[in-house]
Amino acid sequence: MHDHPGTPQAGNSEPPCSDDGRQGDEHDVALQNVRAVMSWYRQEIFRERQSGEANRARLEQLTAALRECVADQQALEQAGPEEAERITTLYKTRYAALTKE
């Protein structure tokens, strides 16, 4: 499997973008962090479905979490700078927790 930019890797607790302002405005940074978490959930959903005995409860949890990400991604379209910063912080923390070994 090839590594792709922006694709979360196991053991990597840093999202592909930080909130230091060098990567773009608050909305861009928030969007990149949301997308990193979405990618992680999509990967896990795929892995769960590919396993011989998919855990239905886990699939439901992963799918619900992915839906939350989609809602936050859509909310960013109307979000002000403070809300974008809040979403960035939330998703950086979530990404770190998800990718922690």
MOJOWO-V160237 format. One record per residue. N is the residue number from 1. RES is the residue in three letters. OMEGA is omega in whole degrees, -180 to 180 (NA if undefined). BURIAL is # if it has 9 or more other ideal C-beta (glycine too) atoms within 8 Angstrom, else .. Layout:
# MOJOWO-V160237
n->N res->RES omega->OMEGA burial->BURIAL
n->N res->RES omega->OMEGA burial->BURIAL
This chain:
# MOJOWO-V160237
n->1 res->MET omega->-179 burial->.
n->2 res->HIS omega->175 burial->.
n->3 res->ASP omega->178 burial->.
n->4 res->HIS omega->177 burial->.
n->5 res->PRO omega->179 burial->.
n->6 res->GLY omega->179 burial->.
n->7 res->THR omega->-179 burial->.
n->8 res->PRO omega->178 burial->#
n->9 res->GLN omega->179 burial->.
n->10 res->ALA omega->177 burial->.
n->11 res->GLY omega->179 burial->.
n->12 res->ASN omega->-175 burial->.
n->13 res->SER omega->178 burial->.
n->14 res->GLU omega->174 burial->.
n->15 res->PRO omega->-175 burial->#
n->16 res->PRO omega->-177 burial->.
n->17 res->CYS omega->177 burial->#
n->18 res->SER omega->-180 burial->#
n->19 res->ASP omega->-178 burial->#
n->20 res->ASP omega->177 burial->.
n->21 res->GLY omega->-178 burial->.
n->22 res->ARG omega->-176 burial->.
n->23 res->GLN omega->-179 burial->#
n->24 res->GLY omega->-178 burial->.
n->25 res->ASP omega->-175 burial->.
n->26 res->GLU omega->-178 burial->#
n->27 res->HIS omega->179 burial->#
n->28 res->ASP omega->180 burial->#
n->29 res->VAL omega->179 burial->#
n->30 res->ALA omega->-179 burial->#
n->31 res->LEU omega->179 burial->#
n->32 res->GLN omega->179 burial->#
n->33 res->ASN omega->177 burial->#
n->34 res->VAL omega->-180 burial->#
n->35 res->ARG omega->178 burial->#
n->36 res->ALA omega->179 burial->#
n->37 res->VAL omega->178 burial->#
n->38 res->MET omega->179 burial->#
n->39 res->SER omega->179 burial->#
n->40 res->TRP omega->180 burial->#
n->41 res->TYR omega->179 burial->#
n->42 res->ARG omega->178 burial->#
n->43 res->GLN omega->-179 burial->#
n->44 res->GLU omega->176 burial->#
n->45 res->ILE omega->178 burial->#
n->46 res->PHE omega->180 burial->.
n->47 res->ARG omega->-179 burial->.
n->48 res->GLU omega->179 burial->#
n->49 res->ARG omega->-179 burial->.
n->50 res->GLN omega->179 burial->.
n->51 res->SER omega->-178 burial->.
n->52 res->GLY omega->-177 burial->.
n->53 res->GLU omega->-178 burial->.
n->54 res->ALA omega->178 burial->.
n->55 res->ASN omega->-176 burial->.
n->56 res->ARG omega->-180 burial->.
n->57 res->ALA omega->178 burial->.
n->58 res->ARG omega->178 burial->#
n->59 res->LEU omega->179 burial->#
n->60 res->GLU omega->178 burial->.
n->61 res->GLN omega->-180 burial->.
n->62 res->LEU omega->-180 burial->#
n->63 res->THR omega->178 burial->#
n->64 res->ALA omega->179 burial->.
n->65 res->ALA omega->178 burial->#
n->66 res->LEU omega->177 burial->#
n->67 res->ARG omega->177 burial->.
n->68 res->GLU omega->178 burial->.
n->69 res->CYS omega->180 burial->#
n->70 res->VAL omega->178 burial->#
n->71 res->ALA omega->179 burial->.
n->72 res->ASP omega->178 burial->#
n->73 res->GLN omega->178 burial->#
n->74 res->GLN omega->180 burial->.
n->75 res->ALA omega->180 burial->#
n->76 res->LEU omega->-179 burial->#
n->77 res->GLU omega->-178 burial->.
n->78 res->GLN omega->-174 burial->.
n->79 res->ALA omega->172 burial->#
n->80 res->GLY omega->-178 burial->.
n->81 res->PRO omega->-179 burial->.
n->82 res->GLU omega->178 burial->.
n->83 res->GLU omega->177 burial->#
n->84 res->ALA omega->178 burial->#
n->85 res->GLU omega->178 burial->#
n->86 res->ARG omega->180 burial->.
n->87 res->ILE omega->177 burial->#
n->88 res->THR omega->-179 burial->#
n->89 res->THR omega->180 burial->#
n->90 res->LEU omega->-175 burial->#
n->91 res->TYR omega->173 burial->#
n->92 res->LYS omega->179 burial->#
n->93 res->THR omega->180 burial->.
n->94 res->ARG omega->180 burial->#
n->95 res->TYR omega->180 burial->#
n->96 res->ALA omega->180 burial->#
n->97 res->ALA omega->-178 burial->.
n->98 res->LEU omega->-175 burial->#
n->99 res->THR omega->178 burial->#
n->100 res->LYS omega->-179 burial->.
n->101 res->GLU omega->NA burial->.
